[in-house]
């Protein structure tokens, strides 16, 4: 999390655990206190930003929260605080499609926040199996004398990237399946997410999406995913895709 150097520090500290969880974790009395303190802030962009985050986390008026957060970014486009916290909250709150849409829209700002946006764009490429996006990020980072080491890409995501580069035909087959998965999981999870690719000895490529879900939720979402893949005639013996609980790892 990034913190503003202002009175907003205390409010943001109060909201941090909720932002990472993707839902409001405060007691009602603490929520009311935070709202009063936000109204007292002098910085209009910071007020909009924190109000927007609270709307998204409450789940009651997500669209209004999105609008407020994006207005805050327009008011203060040079402060990475607003961009970073908004992206983290969207992802943790399960708003995955909106999260990806906003990150891609922000690609023009890569030169402003190369490490922050470079990481998010790269990871969007990993999640969505978009080799073109990953290649563009690497190329643009190199122009700024940076590499994926500098933006914090971990070993698992590097392995997924290598499999993407080495298996273009299989990736073209599985990408529409991943798009279906995104439709299924959108708004359905809270908290952290991850994904990875693996290739079995028989040549089958498997995409695994991990989220903070219980066993019943995982079973229900996988059933929805299978039905959607079946309806779209995307099932194939060459590729496999499924959702599993983040708690397994």
Helices and strands as residue ranges (DSSP letters): H 8-21, H 28-39, H 44-58, H 62-75, H 80-92, H 96-105, G 106-109, H 114-128, H 131-143, H 148-151, H 155-166, H 168-185, E 193-199, E 205-211, H 215-231, E 239-245, G 246-248
